[in-house]
Amino acid sequence: MKEYERQATNINQGLPTQARLKVIRLPTSWYAVIWENQDRYASVSQDRSDRNGGHEHLTDDEFLGRVQLVASFVQGIDFLYDAVVPQRKKRDRRTH
């Protein structure tokens, strides 16, 4: 199981609004919630099938793109999510 949590911006209902995207990625399915506030949220999920080809082979970015696509198609929710910038590794600077 892998969990994702991203800042998101809903862009299809008038002015853009801030939201949170939370996704649980399981081996054969996933479940996501797009949360604006306690009165305004939606969930979407998908199981692996021959038609969708599953998601286990997708990178994190490809997988989140799939979540975005399914949310738009099934729920009519269009959103952008903030990508995670990889942290630069600190170099070990030793003085001799």
Secondary structure, 3 states (H helix, E strand, C coil): CEEEEEEEEECCCCCCEEEEEEEEECCCEEEEEEEEECCEEEEEEEECCCCCCCCCCCCHHHHHHHHHHHHHHHHCCCEEECCCCCCCCCCCCCCC
